[in-house]
């Protein structure tokens, strides 16, 4: 249980970090695409939550019926009534139904967050890779431009470059 909680916290943190990275993109087209991804998943989360709260009682009733059917099924193990437990405890079955419906909703929301994290992460990887290529090209151009300046000054006699700068 503890590892599930820590994994959920880790996933939420990673998703929030990706959303933050998406907010500081350089180009308007990239920023629009990132906003489209986050708004689409935010809308999906909202619709899923609305559906969950609207159908909560029906979902619990359906799950309760399934649990009652499962508890009433014949089993091949024989326990004495003295040692057996009541498999039809109404309160525990209701609590279990509520718990399972809530966990199902949490799994759905976690799935939506996971898909958003995957899509946003792959998009940001593409953007960062493109930006790195552009930055690398700029740096290589600057370095080659610096070399040309250095080569020109090295080929000229020392006195001549100084005289030219004084004459201007």
Backbone torsions as a table, in degrees:
resi	resn	phi	psi	omega
1	UNK	NA	-40.7	-178.4
2	UNK	-64.9	-40.5	-179.9
3	UNK	-67.3	-32.9	176.3
4	UNK	-63.0	-42.5	179.6
5	UNK	-65.3	-45.0	-179.7
6	UNK	-67.3	-35.8	176.2
7	UNK	-65.3	-40.7	177.6
8	UNK	-63.0	-42.7	179.2
9	UNK	-64.1	-41.5	179.7
10	UNK	-63.2	-44.8	179.2
11	UNK	-62.8	-42.1	179.5
12	UNK	-64.2	-41.5	178.8
13	UNK	-63.7	-44.3	179.6
14	UNK	-62.4	-40.6	178.4
15	UNK	-64.6	-43.5	178.3
16	UNK	-64.1	-37.9	178.1
17	UNK	-65.0	-40.9	177.8
18	UNK	-65.0	-40.4	177.9
19	UNK	-62.8	-38.5	178.5
20	UNK	-66.0	-42.5	177.4
21	UNK	-62.5	-36.1	-179.6
22	UNK	-67.6	-28.7	-178.8
23	UNK	-73.3	-20.8	-175.9
24	UNK	-108.5	27.7	177.1
25	UNK	-69.1	153.8	-174.6
26	UNK	-81.4	-47.4	-171.3
27	UNK	-91.8	142.1	-179.0
28	UNK	-60.3	-36.8	179.6
29	UNK	-64.7	-40.4	177.5
30	UNK	-66.2	-41.9	-179.4
31	UNK	-64.1	-40.6	178.4
32	UNK	-63.9	-42.6	179.4
33	UNK	-63.7	-42.7	178.8
34	UNK	-64.9	-41.2	177.1
35	UNK	-64.7	-36.7	178.0
36	UNK	-63.6	-42.6	179.8
37	UNK	-64.2	-49.7	-178.0
38	UNK	-66.0	-39.2	180.0
39	UNK	-69.4	-34.9	178.4
40	UNK	-63.6	-45.3	-179.5
41	UNK	-73.4	-30.5	175.6
42	UNK	-65.6	-40.0	177.7
43	UNK	-65.8	-41.8	178.5
44	UNK	-63.4	-40.2	177.4
45	UNK	-63.7	-42.6	179.5
46	UNK	-62.9	-44.6	179.3
47	UNK	-65.0	-39.9	178.4
48	UNK	-63.5	-41.7	179.1
49	UNK	-67.8	-40.6	177.3
50	UNK	-61.7	-43.6	179.4
51	UNK	-64.3	-39.7	179.9
52	UNK	-62.5	-49.6	-178.9
53	UNK	-69.3	-31.9	178.8
54	UNK	-71.5	-33.6	-176.4
55	UNK	-108.3	16.1	-174.1
56	UNK	-58.1	-49.9	-177.3
57	UNK	-62.9	-40.5	179.4
58	UNK	-66.3	-38.9	178.8
59	UNK	-65.6	-41.7	179.0
60	UNK	-64.6	-43.4	179.8
61	UNK	-62.1	-41.8	179.2
62	UNK	-65.1	-43.2	-180.0
63	UNK	-68.6	-35.7	177.8
64	UNK	-64.0	-41.3	177.5
65	UNK	-62.3	-41.7	178.5
66	UNK	-63.1	-42.2	179.5
67	UNK	-66.9	-38.2	177.9
68	UNK	-65.4	-42.9	177.7
69	UNK	-62.0	-39.7	179.4
70	UNK	-67.8	-39.9	-179.9
71	UNK	-70.3	-30.4	-178.8
72	UNK	-85.7	-5.3	-179.2
73	UNK	-68.9	147.1	179.2
74	UNK	-72.1	140.5	176.9
75	UNK	-117.4	157.7	-178.5
76	UNK	-91.6	-5.4	177.3
77	UNK	-89.1	144.3	-177.2
78	UNK	-112.5	118.0	175.5
79	UNK	-118.8	143.0	178.1
80	UNK	-72.4	148.9	-179.2
81	UNK	-61.9	-27.5	-179.6
82	UNK	-66.2	-36.1	-176.9
83	UNK	-102.0	-11.2	-176.1
84	UNK	-75.4	166.6	176.0
85	UNK	-114.3	157.8	179.2
86	UNK	-78.5	112.4	-179.1
87	UNK	-81.0	-7.9	-179.4
88	UNK	-109.8	33.0	176.8
89	UNK	-68.1	110.3	-171.9
90	UNK	-61.9	-44.4	-177.4
91	UNK	-65.9	-41.3	-179.7
92	UNK	-69.9	-35.8	177.0
93	UNK	-66.1	-38.7	177.4
94	UNK	-65.7	-44.3	178.1
95	UNK	-61.0	-42.3	179.5
96	UNK	-65.1	-39.8	178.6
97	UNK	-62.7	-46.1	178.2
98	UNK	-60.6	-45.5	-178.6
99	UNK	-61.1	-43.7	-178.5
100	UNK	-68.0	-37.9	177.3
101	UNK	-65.5	-41.5	179.2
102	UNK	-66.5	-40.9	178.2
103	UNK	-66.0	-36.9	177.7
104	UNK	-62.9	-42.0	177.8
105	UNK	-64.7	-42.6	178.5
106	UNK	-62.4	-38.1	177.3
107	UNK	-65.6	-39.0	177.5
108	UNK	-62.8	-46.2	179.0
109	UNK	-64.1	-38.8	178.0
110	UNK	-64.8	-37.9	177.5
111	UNK	-64.3	-42.2	178.2
112	UNK	-62.9	-45.4	178.3
113	UNK	-62.1	-38.8	178.7
114	UNK	-64.5	-41.3	177.2
115	UNK	-66.0	-39.4	177.7
116	UNK	-64.1	-43.4	179.5
117	UNK	-60.6	-43.0	-179.8
118	UNK	-64.8	-47.8	-177.3
119	UNK	-67.5	-44.5	-179.8
120	UNK	-67.2	-38.3	178.6
121	UNK	-64.4	-43.6	179.3
122	UNK	-67.1	-38.0	177.5
123	UNK	-64.0	-44.9	179.8
124	UNK	-66.4	-33.7	175.7
125	UNK	-61.9	-43.3	178.6
126	UNK	-63.0	-43.8	-179.4
127	UNK	-64.4	-44.8	-179.6
128	UNK	-64.9	-38.7	178.2
129	UNK	-63.6	-43.4	178.4
130	UNK	-63.7	-41.9	179.3
131	UNK	-66.2	-37.9	178.0
132	UNK	-64.4	-40.1	178.0
133	UNK	-63.0	-43.4	-179.9
134	UNK	-65.0	-44.4	179.5
135	UNK	-65.0	-38.4	178.4
136	UNK	-64.5	-41.8	177.9
137	UNK	-62.1	-42.6	178.7
138	UNK	-62.4	-44.6	-179.4
139	UNK	-64.2	-40.5	178.6
140	UNK	-65.0	-38.4	178.1
141	UNK	-65.3	-43.9	178.7
142	UNK	-61.5	-42.2	-179.7
143	UNK	-64.6	-41.7	179.2
144	UNK	-68.7	-35.7	177.0
145	UNK	-66.0	-39.6	177.4
146	UNK	-64.8	-38.5	178.9
147	UNK	-63.4	-41.5	-179.3
148	UNK	-63.8	-42.1	177.5
149	UNK	-63.5	-43.5	-179.7
150	UNK	-65.7	-39.9	179.3
151	UNK	-64.4	-40.4	-179.3
152	UNK	-65.2	-41.8	-178.9
153	UNK	-73.3	-30.2	179.4
154	UNK	-72.9	-33.7	-177.9
155	UNK	-74.3	-26.6	-179.3
156	UNK	-82.9	147.5	174.1
157	UNK	-63.6	148.4	-174.2
158	UNK	-59.2	-43.7	-178.2
159	UNK	-67.4	-33.8	-176.5
160	UNK	-67.4	-41.0	-179.8
161	UNK	-66.5	-34.4	178.5
162	UNK	-71.3	-38.6	-179.8
163	UNK	-66.1	-39.5	179.8
164	UNK	-62.5	-41.0	-178.7
165	UNK	-69.0	-31.4	178.3
166	UNK	-74.6	-34.5	-176.8
167	UNK	-68.9	-27.6	-175.9
168	UNK	-74.2	NA	NA
